[in-house]
Amino acid sequence: MIKEIDRNDIGECVNVIRKSFLTVAEEFGFTADNAPRFTAFATDEERLLWQLEKEHRLMYAYCLESGEIIGYYSLALQDNHECELNNLCVLPEYRHKHIGTDLLDDAYSKARSKGCTKINIGIVEENAVLRKWYENNGFVHVGTKKFDFFPFTCGYMEILLLETIDKL
């Protein structure tokens, strides 16, 4: 089940995000020292509360029947009828069960309901598996950028929501 989160869920969402992104950090050798702004290290309750209450991001969690949160994503709405998908993740032990795809399909639906015509994402460019997954789900690679504060290249992808109608 996917539900909209509120401030009471923030702590559990932080744990899901950190644990999920830590597998990427370990795979690519990111640490709190060489990539302190990477999601696995930079996400905390204060940051997520700011995004929820001050930025008014839409935040959703995938929950088991028990209510335990095992997946997460957020959408940052932009003035140009676009939105940015952030922190889509699933706990490692629940991966490869189509939960990520369910979350992505939900993001398409929620973005459309808010009038968005495009979703943008940023990924670790060197993560070929993740890039391929997003491409298989309709995203198109549109560029890269290297920042001094990351030991990786940021890859940028987007999807026009009109193209996802057949997927839903």
C-alpha positions as CSV (number, residue, x, y, z in Angstrom):
1,M,0.0,0.0,0.0
2,I,1.2,3.5,-0.8
3,K,0.3,6.3,1.5
4,E,1.0,10.0,1.9
5,I,3.3,10.6,4.8
6,D,3.0,13.1,7.6
7,R,5.4,14.4,10.2
8,N,4.9,11.3,12.3
9,D,6.4,9.1,9.6
10,I,9.5,11.3,9.1
11,G,11.9,9.3,11.3
12,E,11.0,6.0,9.6
13,C,11.3,7.5,6.2
14,V,14.8,8.8,7.0
15,N,15.8,5.3,8.0
16,V,14.5,3.8,4.8
17,I,16.2,6.5,2.7
18,R,19.6,6.2,4.5
19,K,19.6,2.3,4.4
20,S,18.5,2.3,0.7
21,F,21.0,4.8,-0.5
22,L,23.8,3.2,1.6
23,T,23.9,0.3,-0.8
24,V,24.8,2.7,-3.6
25,A,27.4,4.4,-1.4
26,E,29.0,1.1,-0.6
27,E,29.0,-0.1,-4.2
28,F,30.7,3.1,-5.5
29,G,32.9,3.8,-2.5
30,F,31.1,6.9,-1.2
31,T,31.7,7.8,2.4
32,A,30.5,10.6,4.8
33,D,34.0,12.0,4.2
34,N,34.2,12.0,0.4
35,A,30.5,12.6,-0.2
36,P,28.9,14.2,2.8
37,R,26.1,15.6,0.6
38,F,25.1,12.2,-0.8
39,T,21.6,11.2,0.2
40,A,22.7,8.3,2.4
41,F,24.7,10.7,4.6
42,A,22.9,14.0,4.2
43,T,19.3,12.9,4.9
44,D,18.1,13.5,8.4
45,E,14.8,14.3,10.1
46,E,15.3,18.1,10.0
47,R,15.9,18.0,6.3
48,L,12.8,15.9,5.5
49,L,10.6,18.0,7.8
50,W,11.8,21.1,6.0
51,Q,10.9,19.5,2.7
52,L,7.5,18.5,3.9
53,E,6.5,21.6,5.8
54,K,8.4,24.5,4.2
55,E,8.9,23.3,0.6
56,H,5.5,21.5,0.6
57,R,6.9,18.4,-1.2
58,L,4.5,15.6,-1.8
59,M,5.9,12.6,0.1
60,Y,4.8,9.0,-0.2
61,A,5.7,5.7,1.4
62,Y,5.2,2.1,0.5
63,C,4.0,0.2,3.5
64,L,3.6,-3.4,4.4
65,E,0.3,-4.6,5.9
66,S,1.9,-4.2,9.3
67,G,2.3,-0.5,8.5
68,E,6.1,-0.8,8.3
69,I,7.5,1.6,5.7
70,I,9.8,-0.1,3.2
71,G,9.9,2.4,0.3
72,Y,9.7,6.1,-0.3
73,Y,9.7,8.9,-2.8
74,S,9.0,12.7,-2.9
75,L,7.9,15.1,-5.6
76,A,9.0,18.7,-5.6
77,L,6.5,20.7,-7.6
78,Q,7.9,23.5,-9.9
79,D,6.3,26.6,-11.3
80,N,6.7,25.4,-14.9
81,H,4.3,22.4,-14.7
82,E,7.3,20.1,-14.0
83,C,8.2,18.3,-10.9
84,E,11.4,16.7,-9.6
85,L,11.3,13.1,-8.3
86,N,13.5,12.7,-5.3
87,N,14.8,9.8,-3.2
88,L,12.7,7.0,-4.8
89,C,14.0,4.0,-2.8
90,V,13.2,0.6,-1.5
91,L,14.9,-1.2,1.4
92,P,17.4,-3.7,0.0
93,E,15.7,-6.8,1.4
94,Y,12.5,-5.8,-0.5
95,R,14.0,-5.0,-3.9
96,H,13.2,-6.9,-7.1
97,K,9.5,-7.3,-6.1
98,H,8.2,-4.5,-8.3
99,I,7.8,-2.1,-5.4
100,G,10.0,0.5,-7.1
101,T,7.9,0.3,-10.2
102,D,4.7,0.7,-8.1
103,L,6.2,3.8,-6.4
104,L,7.2,5.2,-9.8
105,D,3.8,4.6,-11.3
106,D,2.3,6.3,-8.3
107,A,4.6,9.2,-8.8
108,Y,3.4,9.5,-12.4
109,S,-0.2,9.6,-11.2
110,K,0.4,12.1,-8.4
111,A,2.4,14.4,-10.6
112,R,-0.3,14.4,-13.3
113,S,-3.0,15.1,-10.6
114,K,-1.0,18.2,-9.7
115,G,-0.9,19.4,-13.3
116,C,2.7,18.3,-14.0
117,T,3.6,17.4,-17.6
118,K,7.2,16.3,-17.0
119,I,9.2,14.6,-14.2
120,N,12.9,15.3,-13.8
121,I,15.4,13.2,-11.8
122,G,19.0,13.3,-10.9
123,I,21.0,10.0,-10.5
124,V,24.6,8.9,-10.0
125,E,25.6,8.8,-13.6
126,E,28.0,5.9,-13.0
127,N,25.1,3.7,-11.8
128,A,24.4,2.0,-15.1
129,V,21.9,-0.4,-13.6
130,L,19.8,2.4,-12.1
131,R,20.0,4.4,-15.3
132,K,18.8,1.4,-17.4
133,W,15.9,0.9,-14.9
134,Y,14.7,4.4,-15.4
135,E,15.2,4.2,-19.2
136,N,13.1,1.0,-19.2
137,N,10.4,2.9,-17.4
138,G,10.3,5.7,-20.0
139,F,12.9,8.2,-18.8
140,V,15.3,9.8,-21.3
141,H,18.8,10.8,-20.4
142,V,19.3,14.6,-21.0
143,G,22.7,15.5,-19.6
144,T,25.3,15.3,-16.9
145,K,27.1,17.7,-14.6
146,K,30.1,17.3,-12.4
147,F,30.1,19.0,-9.0
148,D,33.3,19.4,-6.9
149,F,31.5,18.2,-3.7
150,F,30.6,14.8,-5.2
151,P,33.0,12.0,-6.2
152,F,30.6,11.1,-9.0
153,T,28.9,12.7,-12.0
154,C,25.3,13.7,-11.7
155,G,23.1,12.4,-14.5
156,Y,19.9,14.0,-15.4
157,M,16.8,12.3,-16.9
158,E,13.3,13.2,-17.6
159,I,10.0,11.8,-18.8
160,L,7.0,13.5,-20.4
161,L,4.0,12.4,-18.5
162,L,1.9,12.2,-21.6
163,E,4.1,9.3,-22.7
164,T,3.3,7.3,-19.6
165,I,-0.5,7.0,-20.2
166,D,-0.2,3.5,-21.6
167,K,1.8,2.4,-18.6
168,L,-1.0,3.1,-16.1
